[in-house]
Amino acid sequence: MNIASVIERWAAQFPGKTALQFEGRSWTYGDFWKGIQTQTQALEIGKGDRVGYLGTNHPDMLVLLFALARLGGILVPLNWRLTEAERREILADCSPKLLFEKSVFGVKTDQMPAGRYEDDLLIVYTSGTTGRPKGAVLAQSALLWNAFNSIHAHDLRQDDHVLTALPMFHVGGLNIQTLPALLAGATVTLHARFDPGLWLADVARRRPTLSLLVPAAMRAVVSHPDWPKADLSSLRLLSTGSMVVPDSLIRAFHERGVAVGQIYGCTETAPIATALLREDAGRKVGSAGRPALHCEVKLEDGEILVRGPNVMRGYWPDFSGLDAQGWFHTGDLARVDEDGCYWITGRSKDVIISGGENIHPAELENVLADCPAIAEAAVVGIADDKWGEAACACVVRKEGNVLDERQILALFENRLARYKHPRRVVFLDALPKNALGKVQKAELKRRLGV
């Protein structure tokens, strides 16, 4: 069996139930399964062959994913925001047999399915703040166990309706809710790309029970003119996840009666490693919750390590990336409270040691993210004659704002201990980022001359 077998079972039991909605069209589970069968027959793909997909969110990407699951092929979703040169670098690394662009699929030949749960199904390229993108290889079984983690984290049921607006070329958009919802027999409404006005309109019109937004998308929704009068009453839970989720954004949804759960994880963990459940959302604001139901999480010298059936086999093509015991070292730092809940404090390589005290940039970035006059900000360590190292806040003002250093420093008063406050503030037109949108702190330091 393979994960497409689950869709086959839903199609047999509930052929008329809506599986997907997209741009005014609906697909039942019967339609969805027929599409998967047709695509399976159309592909000249053998076990282990890679197939690229370049395009915005579309049901065809999900059809392709399940067809490849039947054949033992591997999907490589490509970030459409990348330049052609950047995409070529990824394609050269994974050497796909086929590249589907924009959903244009052609029929080729019939063949017998051969995929199994143990076969690799997904290669998702990820990158740290430096270095070339690396392809994390996820088996069908990893996606299945991740779906079990999601079903527990969201109390996901057949009668749920998921609204997906985040890009499915990331594991967040694909695997936190979308794929688990289909495996659970629920309904998914897809947006080609995120639009805050459309998201608010579809929450009111289509009545989803679950959705997922990153902090930047949450801010766009809360700042939208339709926010004050929007009907959010159908949402049982809004999930979010990031290194920094400002408390102000979480509370904005809480004030509208929408519980906000948090997911912590990364591409390499498929991604659900910890989850803040709905029942804890009000009393643990800002926490990433407890370890997911079907994986292990522990701290070593403050660093989060994850092991379990949802974790990648390794990076393409040599399957490196896990230690000898199968643990993935995330590079993220956390603390655990008395209830076993994890609180993300930063990245291990980002730690600033000032006068013998550790400063985690994420704490300062959280404060800066709450300022409505700031478009984006990052904190890095700089040399300091007195303390050895100190924090520097690199700030991009929103257009039309005239914040000065004094106003930036005032943001930290009564929020963080004095030793954590920035010793320097630098204003920039933009923060340097890599192809996947992550701030390149090494490049930022280089520009600062540190």
C-alpha positions in Angstrom: 0.0 0.0 0.0 0.9 3.7 -0.4 -0.6 6.9 0.8 -2.7 7.2 -2.3 -4.6 4.1 -1.1 -6.2 6.3 1.6 -7.7 8.5 -1.1 -8.9 5.4 -2.9 -10.7 4.3 0.2 -12.4 7.7 0.8 -13.5 7.7 -2.8 -15.1 4.3 -2.4 -16.8 5.2 0.9 -17.8 8.8 0.2 -17.5 9.4 -3.6 -19.7 12.5 -3.5 -18.0 14.3 -0.6 -16.1 17.4 -1.5 -12.3 16.9 -1.3 -11.0 20.1 -2.9 -12.3 23.6 -3.8 -10.3 26.0 -6.0 -11.3 29.1 -7.8 -15.0 28.3 -8.0 -14.7 24.6 -8.9 -15.1 21.6 -6.6 -13.6 18.1 -6.8 -15.3 15.3 -5.0 -13.2 12.4 -3.6 -14.5 10.4 -6.5 -13.2 13.1 -8.9 -10.0 13.4 -7.1 -9.3 9.6 -7.2 -10.1 9.5 -11.0 -7.6 12.3 -11.5 -4.9 10.4 -9.6 -5.6 7.3 -11.7 -5.4 9.2 -14.9 -2.2 10.9 -13.9 -0.7 7.6 -12.8 -1.3 6.2 -16.2 0.1 9.4 -17.9 3.5 9.3 -16.2 6.5 7.4 -17.5 8.1 7.3 -14.1 10.1 4.6 -12.3 10.8 4.1 -8.6 13.0 6.9 -7.3 12.6 9.1 -10.4 12.3 12.8 -9.5 9.6 15.0 -10.9 9.7 18.8 -10.5 6.6 21.0 -10.1 6.7 24.7 -10.8 3.6 26.7 -10.1 1.3 28.3 -7.5 -1.1 26.3 -5.4 -3.3 24.1 -7.6 -5.2 20.8 -7.2 -3.0 19.4 -10.0 0.0 19.5 -7.6 -1.8 17.2 -5.2 -3.0 14.9 -8.0 0.7 14.6 -9.1 1.9 13.9 -5.5 -0.5 11.0 -5.1 0.2 9.7 -8.5 3.9 9.6 -7.8 3.1 7.9 -4.5 1.5 5.1 -6.5 4.5 4.8 -8.8 7.3 5.2 -6.3 8.3 8.5 -7.8 9.5 11.6 -5.9 8.0 15.1 -6.2 10.3 18.2 -6.0 8.1 21.3 -5.5 9.9 24.4 -6.7 9.6 27.9 -5.2 8.2 30.0 -8.0 9.6 33.1 -6.4 13.2 32.0 -7.2 15.1 33.3 -10.2 15.6 31.0 -13.2 19.3 30.6 -12.2 18.4 29.6 -8.7 15.9 27.0 -9.9 18.5 25.6 -12.3 20.8 25.1 -9.4 18.2 23.0 -7.6 17.3 21.1 -10.7 20.9 20.3 -11.3 21.2 18.9 -7.8 18.2 16.6 -8.0 18.2 15.8 -11.7 14.4 15.4 -12.3 13.2 13.2 -15.1 10.3 15.6 -15.8 9.3 19.1 -14.9 5.7 20.1 -14.8 5.1 23.8 -15.1 1.9 25.6 -14.3 -0.3 22.4 -14.3 0.1 21.5 -17.9 0.1 17.7 -17.8 0.3 15.4 -20.9 -0.8 11.8 -21.2 2.1 9.4 -22.0 1.6 5.7 -21.4 0.0 3.1 -19.1 2.0 1.4 -16.4 1.5 -0.6 -13.2 1.9 1.2 -9.8 4.8 0.2 -7.7 4.9 2.7 -4.8 5.1 1.7 -1.1 5.0 3.5 2.2 8.8 3.1 2.6 9.5 4.8 -0.8 10.7 8.4 -0.9 8.0 10.8 -2.1 9.1 14.4 -1.5 12.3 16.4 -1.8 11.9 19.9 -0.4 14.8 22.3 -0.6 15.6 24.3 2.4 18.4 26.7 3.4 19.9 28.2 6.5 21.1 31.7 6.7 24.2 30.8 4.7 25.1 28.1 2.2 23.4 26.5 -0.7 19.9 25.0 -0.6 19.7 21.4 0.6 17.0 18.9 -0.4 15.4 17.1 2.5 14.1 13.7 1.5 10.8 12.7 3.0 9.4 9.2 2.6 5.7 8.4 2.1 5.8 7.0 5.7 7.2 10.3 7.0 4.2 12.2 5.4 1.8 9.7 6.9 3.2 9.9 10.4 3.3 13.7 10.1 -0.4 13.6 9.2 -1.0 11.6 12.3 0.8 14.3 14.3 -1.4 16.9 12.5 -4.6 15.0 13.2 -3.8 15.0 16.9 -2.6 18.7 16.9 -5.7 20.0 15.2 -8.2 17.4 16.4 -8.7 16.9 12.7 -11.9 15.1 11.6 -13.8 14.2 8.5 -16.2 17.1 9.0 -13.4 19.7 9.1 -12.7 22.2 6.3 -9.2 23.5 5.9 -8.5 26.8 4.1 -5.0 26.7 2.6 -3.4 30.0 1.4 0.3 29.4 2.1 2.5 28.0 -0.7 2.6 24.3 -1.0 6.2 24.3 -2.2 7.0 24.6 1.5 6.2 21.8 3.9 4.2 24.2 6.0 1.6 24.9 3.3 1.6 21.3 2.1 2.0 19.2 5.3 0.7 21.0 8.3 -2.9 20.9 7.3 -3.5 20.3 3.6 -2.2 16.8 3.1 -3.4 15.6 6.6 -6.9 16.9 5.8 -7.1 14.9 2.6 -5.8 11.8 4.4 -8.4 12.4 7.1 -11.2 12.7 4.6 -11.8 16.4 5.2 -12.4 19.2 2.7 -9.7 21.6 1.5 -10.1 25.0 -0.1 -7.0 26.1 -1.9 -5.9 29.6 -2.8 -3.4 30.0 -5.6 -1.4 32.4 -3.4 -2.0 34.3 -0.2 -4.2 37.4 -0.3 -5.4 38.8 3.0 -8.7 40.1 1.6 -9.5 36.8 -0.2 -8.6 34.9 3.0 -11.0 37.0 5.1 -13.7 36.7 2.4 -13.4 33.0 2.2 -13.4 32.5 5.9 -16.8 34.2 5.9 -18.2 32.7 2.7 -16.8 29.1 2.8 -16.9 28.7 6.6 -13.6 26.8 7.2 -12.9 25.3 10.6 -9.1 25.4 10.3 -6.4 27.5 8.6 -2.7 28.2 8.8 -1.0 31.6 8.6 2.6 32.6 9.3 3.1 35.8 11.3 3.6 38.1 8.3 0.3 36.8 6.9 -1.4 37.2 10.3 -0.2 40.8 10.3 -1.6 41.4 6.8 -5.0 40.0 7.8 -5.2 42.0 11.0 -4.1 45.2 9.1 -6.7 44.7 6.3 -9.6 47.1 6.1 -12.1 44.2 6.3 -10.6 42.9 9.6 -12.9 44.8 12.0 -16.1 43.5 10.6 -14.9 40.1 9.3 -16.9 37.0 10.3 -14.4 34.5 11.8 -16.9 32.5 13.7 -16.4 29.3 11.8 -12.7 29.0 12.7 -12.1 26.5 15.5 -8.4 27.0 15.4 -5.8 29.1 13.5 -2.4 27.5 13.5 0.8 29.5 13.1 4.5 28.8 13.4 7.8 30.7 13.1 10.9 31.4 15.2 9.1 34.6 16.2 5.3 34.9 16.6 4.5 38.3 18.2 2.1 38.0 21.1 0.2 41.0 19.8 -0.8 39.1 16.7 -1.9 36.0 18.7 -4.0 38.2 21.0 -5.6 40.0 18.1 -7.1 36.7 17.0 -7.9 35.7 20.6 -9.9 38.9 21.0 -12.0 37.9 18.0 -12.7 34.5 19.5 -10.3 32.5 17.4 -7.9 30.2 19.3 -4.3 30.3 18.0 -2.2 27.1 18.1 1.5 27.0 17.3 3.4 24.4 15.3 7.2 24.1 15.7 9.3 22.2 13.2 11.3 22.5 10.0 11.5 21.0 6.6 13.6 18.1 7.8 10.8 17.1 10.3 8.0 17.2 7.7 7.5 19.6 9.7 5.4 18.9 12.9 7.7 18.3 15.9 5.8 20.2 18.6 2.3 21.5 18.8 0.3 23.9 21.0 -3.1 22.4 21.3 -6.3 24.4 21.3 -7.0 23.7 25.0 -3.6 25.3 25.9 -3.8 28.3 23.5 -5.1 30.8 26.0 -2.7 30.0 28.9 0.4 29.3 26.9 0.5 32.3 24.4 3.8 32.2 22.6 4.7 28.6 23.4 5.4 26.0 20.7 3.6 23.4 22.8 4.5 19.8 23.6 6.2 17.2 21.4 4.0 15.9 18.7 2.2 12.6 19.4 4.4 10.4 17.1 8.0 11.8 17.5 10.6 12.4 20.2 11.9 15.8 21.1 14.7 16.6 23.5 17.2 19.4 24.4 21.0 19.0 24.3 22.7 22.1 25.7 19.6 24.0 24.9 19.4 22.8 21.3 16.2 21.1 20.0 16.8 17.5 18.7 14.0 15.6 16.9 13.7 11.9 16.1 10.9 9.9 14.8 9.1 8.4 11.7 8.2 11.9 10.5 11.9 12.9 10.2 13.6 13.0 6.8 15.9 10.2 5.6 18.6 12.8 5.0 19.7 15.4 2.5 19.8 14.5 -1.2 21.8 12.8 -2.6 24.0 11.3 0.1 21.3 11.2 2.9 23.4 13.0 5.4 22.0 15.2 8.1 21.1 12.8 11.0 23.4 11.7 13.8 24.2 8.0 14.5 21.1 7.6 16.7 18.8 9.1 14.1 18.4 12.5 15.8 18.1 15.7 13.7 19.9 18.6 15.3 17.7 21.6 14.4 20.1 24.3 15.5 17.2 26.0 17.3 17.3 26.8 21.0 14.4 26.3 23.5 13.5 26.0 27.1 10.9 23.7 28.6 8.5 24.8 31.3 7.1 22.9 34.2 4.2 21.6 32.0 6.5 20.2 29.4 5.8 23.0 26.9 8.6 24.2 24.7 9.4 27.9 24.2 11.7 28.8 21.3 14.4 31.2 22.2 16.5 31.5 19.1 19.1 29.8 16.9 22.3 28.3 18.5 24.6 30.1 16.0 22.8 33.4 16.6 23.4 33.5 20.4 25.0 36.8 21.5 27.2 36.4 24.7 27.4 39.8 26.4 29.2 40.1 29.7 28.8 36.4 30.3 25.0 36.5 29.6 23.4 34.8 26.7 21.2 37.0 24.5 18.9 35.3 22.0 18.1 37.5 19.0 14.6 36.1 18.7 13.6 37.8 22.0 14.6 41.2 20.7 13.1 40.6 17.2 9.8 39.7 18.9 9.8 43.2 20.5 10.6 44.9 17.2 8.0 42.9 15.3 5.3 44.4 17.6 6.1 48.0 16.4 3.7 49.0 13.6 6.2 51.5 12.2 8.8 48.8 11.5 8.5 46.8 8.2 11.1 44.2 9.2 14.0 43.9 11.6 16.8 41.5 12.5 19.3 41.4 15.5 22.9 40.4 15.2 25.9 40.4 17.6 28.6 43.1 17.3 31.9 43.5 19.1 31.8 45.6 22.2 34.8 46.9 24.1 33.2 46.6 27.5 30.9 43.5 27.2 32.8 41.6 24.6 29.7 41.4 22.4 26.4 43.3 22.3 23.2 43.3 20.3 22.7 45.5 17.2 19.1 46.1 15.9 18.9 46.3 12.1 15.6 48.0 11.2 13.7 48.7 8.0 11.2 51.5 8.6 7.7 51.3 7.0 7.3 53.9 4.2 6.5 57.3 5.6 7.8 56.6 9.1 10.6 58.6 10.7 11.6 56.4 13.7 14.9 57.3 15.2 17.3 55.3 17.4 15.9 56.7 20.7 12.4 55.5 19.8 13.7 52.1 18.9 15.5 51.7 22.2 12.4 52.8 24.1 10.6 49.8 22.7 12.6 47.5 25.0 11.9 49.4 28.2 10.1 47.2 30.7 10.0 44.4 28.1 13.5 42.8 28.4 16.3 42.9 30.9 18.7 45.8 30.4 21.6 43.7 29.3 19.5 42.4 26.4 18.8 45.8 25.0 20.5 46.8 21.7 23.7 48.9 22.1 23.4 50.0 18.5 20.6 50.6 16.0 21.1 50.6 12.2 18.5 51.7 9.7 18.5 49.9 6.3 16.4 50.1 3.2 16.0 46.3 3.2 17.5 43.2 4.9 19.6 40.8 2.9 17.8 37.5 2.2 18.5 34.3 0.5 16.4 32.7 -2.3 14.0 31.2 0.3 13.4 34.5 2.0 15.5 34.0 5.1 17.6 36.8 6.5 21.3 36.3 5.8 22.8 37.4 9.1 26.3 36.6 7.9 25.8 39.1 5.0 24.2 41.5 7.4 27.2 41.4 9.7 29.5 41.9 6.7 27.7 45.0 5.7 28.0 46.3 9.2 31.7 45.6 9.2 31.6 43.1 12.0 
